Every structure is written in structure tokens, then in C-alpha cells.
């Protein structure tokens, strides 16, 4: 009877050791952190949808200071506005998404915040890859997809939002207007006038140029011999000769008659 009891006792002891080891490993392993996204009743092509994000901390020595989100296809940074979050935190758009950041939260605390999306794309699910930064420089990369990790989830899976089918009649809205203004084709009001105003008075340089032009014209006329004084002198001489000849003729005729 003692022979049959010993194997059972050994098996029970081995089972107890395995259980103790498992419990020790379980207690020594930190809780799996994550970033999650949720939106009640979210469906494709829905407008003005509030997305709630929850980022769990993995550090027992530093506080979270920033979360950088990479938007899925169909959502642009201009489509996202800030909802609410930790005190002092703000949203800033990036080339591929947005960041929410601010003063470090208390060590060991998670970060919960929300954003409003102008319209969700026509899709079955949306992936929001996220980088989580702490005030000691540590960065947790929540960017893995389930298919890439084989469905096991290594603790760094990207947050995914499942969408219902679009409501009947729902259609994509017009693209979000660009924030940068379009250059105007209207001519600048400061452009110089094409014609000179009629009441502009000639300047001293203008009068000097006019005088110089007049002097040049006079000099040219003198060189051509076409000065107006020459014809006048000739005419006076001709008249004087004619008057003298007439006087001589009349005087001689009177002498002959006498």
C-alpha cells in the first residue's frame, strides 16, 4: 500500500511545483499595455464622428507626454479636430496624421483623449498606428497588425476601429478646403498707372530739355543758311533799290520837261 501512495504523492508534488512556478511568472509579468480606439455606432461614411482613444502606460518611472497618430487612408489631418484630453494637452496636425501632447501625466496613469473626424471613409475597419512618448525619451510603438503578428498579439498591436456598413444614401462629402489661401488673379492696387495724369507739371529737367532742343533747332537753321533774318534783309535791299531807281527816273523826267 505504501508503494502505491508514493507515486501519487510525487505527482501531486510535481503539480504543485508547476502551479507555483506559473503563479510566480504570472505575477512577475507586467500587465499588457495597449492603445485602443472606440466610437459608439461608428459606420462607414458617417459624418462628425467622435473617436475615443485610450493609451495605457507601460512605464513605472515616467509619464506620457505625447501620442502621434498615423491616419488611415481616407482621413486627412485637416479632417480632424480636437475633442478633449489631459489638462494642457493640444492637437497639432502632421504630414501623415496628428499629435496630441502636453505636460507629462502622472507616472502610472493612462491617457484618454478624443478627436472629431469630419467623415469616416467607406471601409470595414480603420487602423490608427500610434507612437507613445514618455518624458524620459522612451517610445512605445503601437504599429503592429494582427496579420503580421500571426494573430498572437505581441503587446504592440495598432488600435483598430471596426465600422458598420454605410447608412442608405450616405455619400462622400466634398474634400476639406485647403487652409492655405489661393493667390488672387486681381492686379495689385499698388500697380503704377499706365498713363500720366493731366495735371502733372513739367519739372526743371523737362524745361532744360525743351530749351536745349530749341537751341539745337536754331543752330541747325543757321548752318543751313535758312535763318529768317536773311530773307528780310534781301527784301529791304530790293525795296530800297526800287525806290531809288524810281526817284531818279522821276527827277530826270522833270528836268527834261523843263
C-alpha positions in Angstrom: 0.0 0.0 0.0 2.9 2.3 0.7 4.2 1.6 -2.8 1.0 2.9 -4.5 0.9 6.0 -2.4 4.3 7.2 -3.2 3.8 7.8 -7.0 0.6 9.7 -6.2 2.4 11.9 -3.7 5.2 12.6 -6.2 2.7 13.6 -8.9 0.9 15.9 -6.6 4.2 17.5 -5.5 5.2 18.0 -9.2 1.8 19.6 -10.0 2.2 21.9 -7.0 5.7 23.0 -8.1 4.4 23.7 -11.7 1.5 25.7 -10.3 3.8 27.7 -8.1 6.1 28.5 -11.0 3.2 29.5 -13.2 1.9 31.8 -10.5 5.3 33.4 -10.0 5.7 34.0 -13.7 2.2 35.5 -13.9 2.8 37.9 -11.0 6.2 38.8 -12.4 4.9 39.6 -15.9 3.6 43.2 -16.2 0.1 43.8 -17.5 -0.1 44.0 -21.2 -0.4 47.7 -22.2 -2.2 48.9 -25.3 -3.8 51.7 -27.2 -7.4 51.4 -28.1 -9.8 53.4 -30.2 -13.6 53.2 -29.9 -16.6 55.0 -31.3 -20.2 54.0 -30.5 -22.1 53.0 -33.5 -19.4 54.0 -36.0 -20.2 53.3 -39.6 -18.7 54.0 -43.0 -19.3 57.5 -44.4 -20.6 58.7 -41.1 -20.0 62.5 -40.5 -18.7 64.3 -37.5 -17.7 61.1 -35.6 -16.1 61.3 -32.2 -13.3 58.8 -31.7 -12.2 58.0 -28.2 -8.6 56.8 -27.7 -7.2 55.2 -24.6 -3.4 54.8 -24.2 -2.2 52.6 -21.4 1.1 53.3 -19.8 4.0 50.7 -19.8 6.4 52.7 -17.6 6.6 52.9 -13.8 9.2 55.7 -13.9 8.0 58.2 -16.5 4.8 60.0 -17.6 3.3 60.1 -21.1 3.9 63.4 -22.9 2.8 62.7 -26.5 0.9 60.4 -28.8 1.5 60.6 -32.5 -1.2 59.0 -34.7 -0.9 58.0 -38.3 -4.3 58.3 -40.0 -5.7 55.6 -42.3 -6.4 56.1 -45.9 -9.5 58.3 -46.5 -8.9 60.6 -43.5 -6.6 63.7 -43.8 -5.1 65.8 -41.0 -7.4 68.7 -41.9 -10.5 66.4 -41.2 -9.6 66.0 -37.6 -10.3 68.4 -34.7 -9.5 68.1 -31.1 -12.2 67.0 -28.6 -10.9 66.7 -25.0 -7.9 65.2 -23.2 -5.5 65.7 -20.4 -5.1 69.2 -18.9 -2.9 71.4 -21.1 -2.7 69.0 -24.0 -3.3 70.2 -27.6 -3.7 68.7 -31.0 -1.3 69.5 -33.9 -1.6 68.2 -37.5 1.3 66.4 -39.1 2.1 65.3 -42.7 0.5 61.9 -42.1 -1.8 62.4 -39.1 -1.7 64.4 -35.9 -0.2 64.6 -32.4 -1.8 65.2 -29.0 0.8 66.4 -26.5 1.3 68.4 -23.4 2.7 68.3 -19.8 3.6 64.8 -18.6 0.7 62.9 -17.0 1.4 61.4 -13.6 3.6 58.3 -13.6 1.5 55.2 -13.9 -1.5 57.0 -15.4 -3.1 56.2 -18.8 -4.1 58.9 -21.3 -7.6 59.2 -22.6 -8.5 61.7 -25.3 -11.0 62.2 -28.1 -11.0 63.7 -31.6 -13.8 64.5 -34.1 -13.5 63.3 -37.7 -15.3 65.2 -40.4 -16.3 61.9 -42.2 -15.2 58.3 -42.0 -14.1 56.7 -45.2 -16.0 53.8 -46.9 -14.2 50.9 -45.2 -14.8 47.9 -43.0 -12.1 48.8 -40.5 -9.6 51.6 -39.8 -6.1 51.3 -38.3 -4.6 54.1 -36.3 -0.9 53.3 -35.8 0.4 55.2 -32.7 3.7 56.2 -31.2 3.6 56.8 -27.4 6.3 59.0 -25.9 7.3 59.4 -22.3 9.2 62.3 -20.6 12.3 60.1 -20.2 12.5 59.7 -24.0 11.0 56.2 -24.2 8.8 55.5 -27.1 6.2 52.6 -27.4 5.4 51.7 -31.0 1.8 50.6 -31.3 2.0 49.8 -35.0 1.7 46.0 -35.5 -1.2 44.5 -37.4 -2.8 41.3 -36.3 -2.0 39.5 -39.6 1.7 40.5 -39.3 1.9 39.1 -35.8 0.2 35.9 -36.7 -2.8 36.7 -34.5 -0.9 36.3 -31.3 -0.6 39.9 -30.4 2.9 40.7 -29.1 1.6 43.6 -27.0 2.3 46.3 -29.6 -0.8 45.9 -31.8 -2.1 49.1 -33.5 -5.5 50.3 -32.5 -8.3 49.2 -34.9 -11.8 50.6 -35.3 -14.4 48.3 -36.8 -17.1 50.0 -38.9 -20.6 49.1 -39.8 -21.9 49.4 -43.3 -22.7 52.9 -44.6 -26.2 54.1 -44.0 -28.6 54.1 -47.0 -28.0 57.2 -49.2 -24.7 58.1 -47.5 -22.2 59.6 -49.8 -18.7 61.1 -49.5 -18.7 64.8 -48.8 -16.6 67.3 -50.7 -12.9 67.4 -49.8 -11.9 69.6 -46.9 -10.9 73.1 -48.1 -7.2 73.8 -48.0 -6.1 76.0 -45.2 -3.7 78.0 -47.4 -5.3 80.8 -49.4 -5.2 80.7 -53.2 -3.3 83.5 -54.8 -5.6 86.1 -56.3 -5.5 86.9 -60.0 -6.6 90.5 -59.4 -3.9 93.1 -60.2 -2.3 94.7 -57.2 -3.9 98.1 -56.3 -0.4 99.5 -55.9 0.5 98.9 -59.6 1.7 102.0 -61.3 -0.7 103.9 -63.6 -0.4 103.3 -67.4 -0.9 107.0 -68.3 0.5 110.2 -66.8 -2.1 112.4 -65.1 -3.0 115.6 -67.0 -2.3 117.9 -64.1 1.4 116.9 -63.8 3.6 120.0 -64.1 6.9 119.9 -66.1 9.9 119.6 -63.9 13.1 121.7 -64.1 14.8 118.9 -66.1 11.9 118.8 -68.5 12.3 122.6 -69.1 16.0 122.3 -69.6 15.5 119.5 -72.2 13.0 121.7 -74.1 15.4 124.7 -74.1 18.2 122.5 -75.3 16.0 121.2 -78.1 15.1 124.7 -79.2 18.8 125.8 -79.3 19.7 122.8 -81.4 16.9 123.7 -83.8 18.1 127.3 -84.1 21.7 126.2 -84.7 20.6 123.8 -87.4 18.7 126.6 -89.2 21.8 128.8 -89.1 24.0 126.1 -90.5 21.5 125.6 -93.4 21.5 129.3 -94.2 17.8 129.3 -93.7 17.8 131.9 -90.9 14.7 134.1 -91.1 16.8 137.4 -90.9 18.4 136.8 -94.3 15.2 136.9 -96.5 14.1 140.0 -94.7 17.3 141.9 -95.4 17.2 140.9 -99.0 13.6 142.2 -99.3 14.6 145.5 -97.7 17.5 146.0 -100.1 15.3 145.3 -103.1 12.7 147.8 -102.0 15.4 150.4 -101.4 16.9 150.0 -104.8 13.5 150.1 -106.4 12.6 153.3 -104.6 16.0 154.9 -105.6 15.5 154.0 -109.2 12.0 155.4 -109.3 13.2 158.6 -107.6 16.0 159.0 -110.2 13.6 158.4 -113.1 11.1 160.9 -111.9 13.7 163.5 -111.4 15.2 163.1 -114.8 11.8 163.3 -116.4 11.0 166.6 -114.7 14.3 168.1 -115.9 13.7 167.2 -119.5 10.2 168.7 -119.4 11.6 171.9 -118.0 
